[in-house]
Amino acid sequence: MRSPSDHHAYPTHWEADVVLRDGGTAQIRPITTEDAQRLVSFYERVSDESKYYRFFAPYPRLSDRDVHRFTHHDYVDRVGLAAIVGDEFIATVRYDRIDGRGMPAAAPADEAEVAFLVQDAHQGRGVASALLEHIAAVARERGIRRFAAEVLPANNKMIKVFTDAGYTQKRSFEDGVVRLEFDLEPTDRSLAVMRAREQRAEARSVQRLLAPGSVAVIGTSRTPGGVGRTVLRNLLDGGFTGRVHAVNHAFPDDMTRLEPEGVPAHRSLRAIEEPVDLAVVAVPAERVPAVVAECGDHGVQGLVVLSAGYAESGGEGRDRQRDLVRQARSYGMRVIGPNAFGVINTADGFRLNASLSPQLPNPGRLGLFTQSGAIGIALLSGLNRRGAGLASLAGIAGISTFVSAGNRADVSGNDLLQYWYDDPLTDVVLMYLESIGNPRKFTRLARRTAAVKPVVVVKGARHTGSAPTGHAVPTTRLPDATVSDLLRQAGVIRVDTVTELADTGVLLASQPLPAGPRVAILGNSESLGLITYDACLTEELRPLPPRDLTTDATPDDFRHALTEALADDTCDAVIVTAIPWVGDGSAQALAAAVREAAQTPGPGPAKPVAVVHLEIQELAQALAGTGAEPAPGTRRIPAYPAAERAVRALAEAVRYARWREEAAEPGRVPEYDDIDEAGAAADIQVLLAPAEGAGGDAAGAGTAGGPGVGTGHDVAVGTGEATSGGAFDGTGPGVELSAADTQRLLARYGVSVLPALPAPDPDAAVRAAERLGFPVALKPTASHLRHRADLGGVRLELGSETELRRAYAELTDYLGRAEELGLVVQRMAPRGVDTVVRAAIDPAAGAVLSFGLAGAPSELLGDTAHGLVPVTGRDAAELIRSIRTAPLLFGWRGSKPVDTVALEELLLRVSRLVDDHPEMVAVDLEPVVVAQHGLSVLGASARLAPPPPRTDLGPRHMPAY
């Protein structure tokens, strides 16, 4: 930690690494007294014109007084931030709190004057925009609500920085100066602007890694073999269109070319007299820091680190990995790895195979990201075996780009989602993930990407509760079932195996999306048709009766039958089944017949076609387009060796198409006139005061939406245990609210809890019942008996004093003394279906809303649905309908449907409560009895705590290391 400038502690949580517009990186941090010489050197490199724009007059150098003023801050009323590359400032920003007359002031004044200075060589990289986001977040944390800036009219670049930021602003012109005033409260537009800039910057940073003009392989051995020499060989064999250099400090002084490859050989990167865009590092881990320094000094844009010996090897390796990322970022470079398998780009303009894969995959429309080299090898070889197409023609299972990130210390799946979102060469995204470091950001990016192209994910390490040893990421207490729900809500197609990942990806990349779940089945085997029919029912598709063409069917019979099926408006997709036939015919002829029928224009939208074959491998190859090159525009058809695999892939496509149709009209978070947000905030402040006074600072530096991330990438966040039903309890430090405080807070948001009066003795129970009105319920509130109807601890429909006294005696005789049970009397609610509504904070994912039926369905069977807060009206309806026991709410077996509209409103109100007030770290409503008309909340508990930092709000930043 750096020393403080004045008496206020240095705010470490304001430090952040950011990706700039051109894909390079910079560090943003507070300016300290130690930065005096850096500031002077920075100012000397700024042009006279930029200095004039900053000070409105010629200002060739900074005086000692200026340097002191610009490096001494109290981090409250006066704050300065710098953007740094290497060890040099490239830009600065500062604010000074002012009063209504524009004079220096202290709190409670809530306005500040802000000013920027960007080195000319770095203008146009988006540095000022990133600094504005961070200084605005700092100001909000310090109670400043409005910025004022004075800019010369000719300084169009800086005026554009302010006007494009998306904040609500006011503009005036006086005395030859443009004065801009803008509120710092984030708006929908400012958030959209920030995220659009984030996407462009992170996509550009990945593009720099995947589209280099020159590559240096550092650690190329002199003899054949070895990791470096293998990658060099793969680059050349793949036909890389750029320049390749071999680098090894052990090369002889007089060695200028590496043979037999014939590439330039160098003892160090410094000897290369031209720019190098990408460095592949294959040297022992202890030599990597020197290599990174060479790369940084040479202006290399990115690193692929194949070297092992990092976090996967233990504590010392974890420290080494942290140093690697920090060092690379200090030079503005991004890192794939360490312990990576490499990167591939099959585009004709690059043909980059900077990986350990022995061959460059043929081009296609699949983007592939893996966190495991072994899985990456398996996927590439498996897709190639399925028929990756001809070298001159994109195949059914061809790859556009491939990244195997190893320990993914820097570049992660989130970065690739940003890149693939608008990559015209990628139609389907396939991802193998073992950890998700930022679930909230991942689901946000996945939802946006899934709206334009499918995202298919298989997740390893599902049941261990921890990430692989090499992944230095925050842990999450979310159970796997919850993660699955959140991915589904974001439109992600989650599959269970690597085989299903490839199966689904191949179908989505080659076929149109189905318009519905109706499936026609035809083929030359009745038995295989029936197996396919059963598989469709298992996947909740709607199959039509299979059409048996008999075993002597010819390719023409298949063509006619498929043409008829595709023209039939009662089906949305077709599965063709085939077994080896009797008589004349060939796999090539059958493939041609199926392709011809599939691409014949029909009366309606195009329909997907898949083929199930038994022991006809030649058919799969012919359908994929291998062998003789088909005519241009020929439609490729995916083929599967088992009906279950084809149907599962088709079912995923059906579900995705339905989600995408619904996502085209997004839901909204409704407004309720009776919500008292300010009153709830005041209550929370009072209730939290004792806890904060007793050590609330331990909750972590920073605030929700603050400028930095309160936890590093290598810190394990959250230790709460998963509860039954796939939920989580959000346990931890904080204040457990009393029943009265809980009910008062809920009432602020229009949620009423049925009153329950204490009954310490039989007479008190009778008085409570008379006050509430018979009939009543008698139940314990002790924690070990709560919601345990199976123990017989609840007595219902007590309609008289006699019944109540008898029930009281039975409970105390059976379960223990009254003071141990905490007995209460509650008025009977209308009969209905018992449900449970919960919301809790996961430090990595944020607030999650959960819903299920109370008792065995959620606790024993895990039948619980989850959604990220805030939920929309559509999300609430989907939560209710997505549990397996949902039919009980909609009139199962002749019962009356309950009021699901009221239930949806309850979910929305609870979602609003925890979204508006992140201090509400846990809310539990159980049971919620949903009747035919209305509902009754019979029990409620809540817990408050200082809110954890939100990793997906506030200014852009890379994961902290």
Protein Blocks (a to p, Z undefined) as FASTA:
>chain_A
ZZdfblbccdfklgccdddfkopacddddddfklmmmmmmmmmmpcfklmmmmnopacfb
acfklmmmmmccehlmpccddddehjacfbdcddddddfkopacddfbfbdcddddddfk
lgonlmmmmmmmmmmmmmmmnopabdcddddfklmmlmmmmmmnopacddddeehiacdd
ddfbdcfklmmmmmmmmmmmmmmmmmmmmmcfbdcdehiafbggjjklmmmmmmmmnopa
bdcddddfkbcfklcbdcfklpacdfbfklpcbdcfbdcddbdfklmmmmmmmmmmnopa
bdcdfbghilknojklmmmmmmmmmmmmmnopacedehifbdcdfbfklopacbfbfbdc
dddfbdcddfbfklmmmmmmmmmmnogajfkbccfkbcfbdcdekjommbcfklmmmmmm
mmckbcbdcdddfbdfblmlmmmmmmmmmmmoccddddehklnopacfklccdddfbdfk
lmmmmmmmnopacdfbfklmmmmmmmmmmpccdfbjbdcdddjbfklmmmmmmmmmmnop
acdddddebjkbcfklmmmmmmmmmmpmkbcbdcddddddededdfklmmmmmmmmmmpc
cfbdcdddddddehilklmmmmnopajdddehiacddddfbfklmmmmmmmmmmmmmmmm
mmmmccdddddfkbcfklmmmmmmmmmmmmmmnopmmnogcdehiabdfbdfklcehjad
cdehhiaehiaedddddfklmmmmmmmnopacddddddfbfklmmmmmmmnopadddddf
bfklgoplknopacehiabfklmmmmmmmmmmmnocfklnopacdddddddddddddddd
dfklopadddddehjllmmnopacdddddddfklmmmmmmmpmklmmmnopghiacddfk
lmmmmmmmmmmmmmmmmmlmbccdddddddfeocddfbdcdddddddddfkgcjdddddZ
Z
